[in-house]
Amino acid sequence: MYKVINRFKEKNHDGHIYEVGDNYPADGKKLVKTRAEALTEIHKEYDVAFLKAVEEPKKAITKPTPKQPSTDEKSDA
């Protein structure tokens, strides 16, 4: 995942404007890894990078709880 660190207009996403703090790519837009990596480098003309790579938050792994015997079962006694 990437975070926007400098505002820019993405020519590959129909001119979508990315604001500082936005996630890249925007919802519904395709991530092209080579493009994202290029945007993390300092641009020659503007002398800034536009994206910063960030780790995606890891999902907590939950262990299934063991099935308890039902107390609602009727006995034949």
NULOBA-87006 format. One line per 8 residues: number of its first residue (from 1); their letters; for each residue x, y, z of N, C-alpha, C, O, CB. Coordinates in pm, 1 decimal, padded with zeros to 6 digits, always signed. Glycine has a CB too. Layout:
BEGIN
NUM) A) X/Y/Z/X/Y/Z/X/Y/Z/X/Y/Z/X/Y/Z ~ ... .
END
This chain:
BEGIN
1) MYKVINRF) +00085.1/-00116.4/+00000.0/+00000.0/+00000.0/+00000.0/+00089.9/+00123.0/+00000.0/+00203.8/+00118.7/+00046.5/-00096.9/-00000.4/+00121.9 ~ +00037.2/+00231.0/-00052.3/+00112.7/+00355.6/-00061.7/+00029.8/+00470.7/-00005.5/-00093.0/+00471.2/-00013.9/+00153.2/+00384.4/-00208.4 ~ +00099.8/+00567.5/+00051.7/+00037.3/+00691.1/+00100.7/+00091.0/+00806.9/+00019.4/+00208.4/+00809.9/-00017.5/+00064.4/+00713.0/+00253.4 ~ +00003.2/+00902.3/-00007.9/+00042.6/+01021.5/-00082.8/+00113.6/+01116.7/+00012.7/+00062.3/+01148.1/+00120.1/-00081.3/+01090.6/-00149.5 ~ +00232.5/+01162.4/-00027.6/+00308.6/+01255.8/+00055.8/+00319.5/+01393.7/-00008.8/+00360.4/+01489.4/+00056.9/+00448.0/+01200.3/+00083.0 ~ +00283.5/+01404.8/-00136.5/+00275.3/+01533.0/-00206.0/+00161.0/+01525.0/-00305.6/+00147.8/+01426.7/-00378.5/+00410.0/+01568.7/-00277.4 ~ +00078.6/+01628.9/-00308.5/-00039.0/+01633.9/-00396.0/+00003.8/+01620.2/-00542.3/+00102.4/+01679.9/-00585.6/-00117.6/+01766.4/-00374.8 ~ -00072.3/+01540.3/-00616.9/-00044.5/+01527.2/-00759.9/-00167.9/+01480.5/-00835.8/-00263.1/+01428.3/-00777.7/+00071.2/+01430.0/-00783.0 .
9) KEKNHDGH) -00163.7/+01500.5/-00966.8/-00269.1/+01456.8/-01057.1/-00217.2/+01332.8/-01130.0/-00115.2/+01338.8/-01198.7/-00310.2/+01570.9/-01158.3 ~ -00287.3/+01221.4/-01115.0/-00243.9/+01094.7/-01174.1/-00299.0/+01080.1/-01315.2/-00418.8/+01060.2/-01335.1/-00288.7/+00976.0/-01086.9 ~ -00211.5/+01090.0/-01410.4/-00251.9/+01079.3/-01550.5/-00305.2/+00940.2/-01584.3/-00385.4/+00925.8/-01676.6/-00134.7/+01113.0/-01641.3 ~ -00262.1/+00838.6/-01511.7/-00306.5/+00701.6/-01538.4/-00440.0/+00667.7/-01473.0/-00493.3/+00559.0/-01495.5/-00202.0/+00604.3/-01491.2 ~ -00494.9/+00758.1/-01392.7/-00624.4/+00735.0/-01326.6/-00723.3/+00843.3/-01367.6/-00791.9/+00901.5/-01283.6/-00608.4/+00732.2/-01171.9 ~ -00729.4/+00869.1/-01495.8/-00823.7/+00967.2/-01551.4/-00809.8/+01104.1/-01486.7/-00909.7/+01173.0/-01466.2/-00966.1/+00917.9/-01534.8 ~ -00687.9/+01144.4/-01454.5/-00663.9/+01276.4/-01398.2/-00704.7/+01291.5/-01252.3/-00722.8/+01403.4/-01204.3/-00735.6/+01377.1/-01478.6 ~ -00719.3/+01181.5/-01182.1/-00758.0/+01185.0/-01039.7/-00655.4/+01266.3/-00960.3/-00534.7/+01247.6/-00975.6/-00769.6/+01040.1/-00981.4 .
17) IYEVGDNY) -00704.7/+01356.2/-00875.8/-00617.6/+01435.8/-00789.2/-00599.8/+01361.7/-00657.3/-00697.2/+01330.5/-00588.7/-00676.3/+01579.0/-00765.6 ~ -00475.9/+01334.3/-00623.0/-00443.0/+01270.3/-00495.7/-00394.2/+01377.5/-00399.5/-00304.2/+01455.3/-00431.2/-00335.4/+01158.3/-00514.2 ~ -00454.5/+01380.2/-00282.3/-00418.1/+01476.1/-00177.9/-00326.3/+01407.3/-00076.1/-00326.7/+01284.8/-00063.4/-00545.7/+01533.5/-00107.7 ~ -00248.9/+01487.0/-00005.0/-00158.6/+01434.6/+00098.4/-00240.2/+01353.1/+00199.1/-00343.4/+01398.1/+00249.0/-00081.6/+01551.0/+00170.4 ~ -00191.5/+01232.7/+00227.5/-00258.5/+01143.2/+00322.4/-00350.9/+01042.3/+00257.2/-00392.7/+00946.5/+00322.1/-00336.3/+01223.5/+00420.3 ~ -00384.0/+01061.8/+00129.3/-00470.5/+00966.6/+00059.7/-00398.1/+00834.0/+00041.6/-00275.2/+00828.5/+00038.4/-00515.0/+01022.6/-00077.0 ~ -00476.1/+00727.7/+00029.9/-00421.3/+00597.9/-00008.2/-00405.8/+00595.1/-00159.3/-00484.2/+00656.5/-00231.7/-00512.1/+00480.9/+00041.1 ~ -00305.4/+00524.3/-00206.2/-00284.3/+00507.4/-00349.3/-00276.6/+00359.6/-00378.6/-00199.7/+00288.5/-00313.8/-00156.0/+00580.6/-00397.4 .
25) PADGKKLV) -00352.9/+00311.2/-00473.1/-00445.1/+00381.4/-00560.6/-00579.6/+00405.9/-00492.6/-00612.0/+00343.7/-00391.4/-00465.0/+00302.8/-00688.9 ~ -00656.7/+00497.2/-00549.8/-00789.7/+00526.6/-00497.6/-00879.1/+00404.9/-00519.7/-00850.5/+00319.9/-00604.0/-00850.1/+00653.4/-00565.5 ~ -00987.3/+00397.8/-00443.3/-01082.5/+00287.2/-00458.8/-01127.3/+00277.3/-00603.9/-01161.4/+00377.1/-00667.3/-01205.0/+00306.2/-00365.9 ~ -01126.2/+00156.7/-00654.0/-01170.7/+00132.1/-00790.9/-01062.6/+00152.0/-00895.8/-01085.8/+00126.9/-01014.1/-01285.2/+00220.7/-00822.3 ~ -00945.4/+00196.5/-00854.2/-00834.4/+00217.7/-00947.6/-00736.6/+00102.8/-00934.6/-00720.5/+00045.2/-00827.0/-00763.3/+00353.5/-00921.2 ~ -00672.0/+00070.2/-01044.4/-00579.2/-00042.7/-01047.5/-00439.2/+00001.5/-01007.2/-00390.9/+00106.1/-01050.4/-00576.4/-00106.3/-01187.1 ~ -00374.6/-00079.7/-00923.7/-00236.3/-00054.0/-00884.3/-00143.4/-00111.9/-00990.0/-00145.4/-00231.6/-01018.5/-00205.4/-00114.7/-00744.3 ~ -00061.9/-00024.0/-01047.4/+00044.3/-00066.7/-01138.0/+00173.0/-00044.9/-01059.0/+00217.2/+00068.1/-01038.3/+00043.3/+00014.0/-01277.6 .
33) KTRAEALT) +00231.7/-00155.9/-01015.8/+00345.5/-00150.9/-00923.3/+00460.8/-00066.8/-00977.2/+00522.3/+00008.1/-00901.2/+00394.8/-00291.5/-00894.0 ~ +00491.3/-00077.0/-01105.1/+00603.4/+00000.5/-01160.2/+00573.8/+00149.6/-01153.7/+00664.3/+00229.5/-01129.4/+00632.1/-00041.4/-01305.8 ~ +00448.6/+00188.2/-01175.2/+00409.6/+00329.7/-01166.7/+00420.9/+00377.5/-01022.2/+00475.0/+00485.0/-00996.7/+00264.6/+00350.9/-01220.0 ~ +00370.8/+00299.3/-00928.6/+00375.8/+00337.2/-00787.4/+00520.4/+00350.3/-00741.0/+00554.5/+00444.2/-00669.2/+00301.1/+00234.0/-00700.8 ~ +00604.2/+00257.3/-00781.4/+00745.1/+00264.1/-00741.9/+00812.8/+00387.7/-00800.7/+00897.1/+00449.1/-00735.3/+00819.4/+00137.2/-00786.4 ~ +00776.6/+00424.5/-00923.1/+00832.9/+00545.1/-00984.5/+00790.0/+00669.4/-00906.8/+00867.5/+00764.1/-00893.7/+00789.0/+00556.5/-01132.2 ~ +00667.3/+00669.5/-00855.4/+00617.5/+00784.3/-00779.7/+00679.1/+00794.1/-00640.0/+00667.2/+00897.6/-00574.4/+00466.8/+00776.7/-00768.2 ~ +00744.5/+00687.3/-00594.1/+00812.0/+00693.1/-00463.8/+00951.6/+00754.8/-00476.1/+01013.0/+00791.2/-00375.8/+00822.2/+00552.1/-00402.7 .
41) EIHKEYDV) +01000.6/+00766.1/-00598.0/+01132.7/+00824.8/-00621.5/+01120.1/+00975.2/-00640.7/+01014.3/+01024.4/-00679.9/+01200.6/+00760.4/-00744.4 ~ +01226.8/+01047.6/-00613.5/+01224.8/+01192.7/-00630.5/+01216.9/+01224.8/-00779.2/+01300.3/+01181.4/-00858.7/+01350.6/+01258.8/-00566.0 ~ +01114.3/+01301.9/-00814.6/+01089.2/+01339.1/-00953.7/+01191.9/+01443.9/-00997.1/+01218.2/+01539.3/-00923.8/+00943.8/+01393.3/-00971.8 ~ +01249.1/+01426.4/-01114.2/+01354.5/+01516.8/-01161.9/+01305.8/+01660.9/-01176.1/+01375.4/+01754.6/-01136.8/+01408.1/+01467.9/-01295.4 ~ +01186.9/+01678.2/-01231.9/+01135.4/+01813.1/-01257.9/+01085.3/+01882.5/-01131.3/+01109.9/+02001.6/-01112.1/+01023.2/+01806.6/-01359.7 ~ +01015.5/+01808.9/-01045.3/+00952.4/+01869.7/-00927.4/+01036.4/+01858.0/-00801.2/+01007.5/+01924.8/-00701.8/+00818.3/+01806.4/-00903.3 ~ +01138.5/+01775.6/-00803.1/+01231.0/+01757.8/-00690.7/+01163.2/+01707.6/-00563.1/+01206.7/+01739.7/-00452.5/+01300.5/+01887.9/-00661.9 ~ +01057.0/+01628.9/-00578.8/+00987.1/+01566.9/-00466.1/+00941.7/+01427.4/-00507.1/+00930.1/+01397.5/-00626.0/+00865.6/+01653.6/-00420.2 .
49) AFLKAVEE) +00916.3/+01343.1/-00409.0/+00849.7/+01214.8/-00432.5/+00701.7/+01236.8/-00403.6/+00665.3/+01327.5/-00328.7/+00910.4/+01098.5/-00342.2 ~ +00618.0/+01155.0/-00462.3/+00474.0/+01172.3/-00444.3/+00411.1/+01064.5/-00357.3/+00305.2/+01086.0/-00298.4/+00406.2/+01173.9/-00578.0 ~ +00475.4/+00949.5/-00349.0/+00421.9/+00839.6/-00268.7/+00526.1/+00786.9/-00172.6/+00646.6/+00802.2/-00192.3/+00372.1/+00726.9/-00358.1 ~ +00474.7/+00723.6/-00066.5/+00559.4/+00654.7/+00030.2/+00498.1/+00516.9/+00051.1/+00378.4/+00504.4/+00076.8/+00571.3/+00735.0/+00166.5 ~ +00580.8/+00413.8/+00039.8/+00532.5/+00277.6/+00062.9/+00509.5/+00257.9/+00212.5/+00593.8/+00294.4/+00294.3/+00633.7/+00171.9/+00007.9 ~ +00396.4/+00200.8/+00246.9/+00365.0/+00170.3/+00386.5/+00319.0/+00025.6/+00394.3/+00261.1/-00028.2/+00300.0/+00255.6/+00267.1/+00443.1 ~ +00346.0/-00036.1/+00508.5/+00301.4/-00173.4/+00528.9/+00152.1/-00175.1/+00553.1/+00097.4/-00090.4/+00623.6/+00375.9/-00239.0/+00646.4 ~ +00087.9/-00273.0/+00493.2/-00054.4/-00289.0/+00518.6/-00071.5/-00347.2/+00657.8/+00004.0/-00435.7/+00698.0/-00121.7/-00379.5/+00411.1 .
57) PKKAITKP) -00170.2/-00298.1/+00731.5/-00191.1/-00353.2/+00865.5/-00223.2/-00501.6/+00856.6/-00302.5/-00545.0/+00773.2/-00304.4/-00278.2/+00938.7 ~ -00159.9/-00578.0/+00944.3/-00182.0/-00722.6/+00943.7/-00312.3/-00752.9/+01015.7/-00343.8/-00694.9/+01119.6/-00063.3/-00798.2/+01010.3 ~ -00386.1/-00844.5/+00957.7/-00512.7/-00884.3/+01019.0/-00483.7/-00978.4/+01134.8/-00396.1/-01064.5/+01126.6/-00607.2/-00952.0/+00915.0 ~ -00557.9/-00960.7/+01241.7/-00540.9/-01047.1/+01358.6/-00589.9/-01187.1/+01324.1/-00695.2/-01205.1/+01262.9/-00617.5/-00990.5/+01482.2 ~ -00512.6/-01283.2/+01364.1/-00551.0/-01422.1/+01340.2/-00626.4/-01470.7/+01462.4/-00575.1/-01468.5/+01574.3/-00426.4/-01512.5/+01310.7 ~ -00747.5/-01514.2/+01439.2/-00827.6/-01564.9/+01550.4/-00837.9/-01715.7/+01538.1/-00862.1/-01770.4/+01430.5/-00968.9/-01499.8/+01552.8 ~ -00818.9/-01780.5/+01650.7/-00829.1/-01926.2/+01652.9/-00975.6/-01962.8/+01674.2/-01044.8/-01900.2/+01754.5/-00738.2/-01988.5/+01764.9 ~ -01022.0/-02063.3/+01602.9/-01161.0/-02104.7/+01624.9/-01176.8/-02162.6/+01765.2/-01089.5/-02234.1/+01814.3/-01205.0/-02208.5/+01518.5 .
65) TPKQPSTD) -01286.2/-02131.7/+01827.0/-01310.3/-02184.0/+01961.4/-01360.8/-02327.0/+01949.4/-01438.8/-02358.3/+01859.5/-01412.5/-02095.2/+02039.5 ~ -01316.6/-02413.5/+02039.4/-01363.0/-02552.3/+02033.2/-01513.0/-02558.6/+02057.1/-01567.7/-02483.4/+02137.8/-01288.7/-02639.7/+02136.3 ~ -01577.5/-02648.2/+01986.8/-01722.8/-02661.9/+01998.4/-01756.4/-02726.1/+02133.0/-01704.2/-02831.9/+02168.2/-01780.7/-02746.7/+01880.7 ~ -01842.7/-02661.1/+02205.2/-01885.4/-02710.2/+02335.0/-02005.7/-02802.8/+02316.7/-02088.2/-02779.0/+02228.6/-01919.9/-02592.6/+02429.9 ~ -02017.1/-02907.9/+02398.5/-02134.5/-02994.8/+02386.4/-02260.8/-02916.8/+02421.5/-02262.1/-02835.2/+02513.7/-02120.7/-03119.4/+02477.8 ~ -02362.8/-02943.2/+02348.5/-02487.5/-02871.4/+02367.1/-02555.5/-02918.7/+02496.1/-02557.3/-03038.3/+02525.5/-02580.5/-02891.4/+02245.2 ~ -02610.7/-02825.5/+02571.9/-02684.9/-02860.6/+02694.3/-02834.0/-02865.4/+02666.6/-02913.4/-02895.4/+02755.7/-02655.5/-02759.5/+02807.2 ~ -02872.1/-02835.6/+02542.2/-03012.8/-02835.0/+02507.0/-03061.9/-02970.5/+02457.9/-03181.2/-02988.6/+02433.3/-03038.2/-02731.1/+02402.2 .
73) EKSDA) -02970.3/-03065.6/+02443.6/-03009.9/-03195.7/+02392.1/-03092.7/-03269.2/+02496.6/-03063.1/-03265.9/+02616.1/-02886.3/-03278.8/+02352.2 ~ -03196.2/-03334.9/+02448.7/-03283.1/-03412.2/+02537.3/-03226.4/-03552.8/+02552.5/-03177.2/-03612.7/+02456.8/-03429.0/-03417.1/+02482.5 ~ -03234.4/-03603.2/+02673.5/-03185.7/-03739.1/+02695.9/-03304.6/-03836.5/+02688.3/-03419.5/-03795.9/+02706.2/-03112.3/-03750.3/+02834.5 ~ -03277.4/-03960.2/+02662.7/-03382.8/-04063.5/+02653.5/-03411.8/-04124.9/+02790.0/-03470.6/-04233.0/+02794.4/-03341.5/-04174.3/+02554.3 ~ -03375.6/-04065.1/+02897.0/-03394.1/-04122.4/+03029.2/-03534.1/-04116.3/+03078.1/-03562.9/-04161.6/+03188.9/-03308.0/-04055.6/+03125.3 .
END
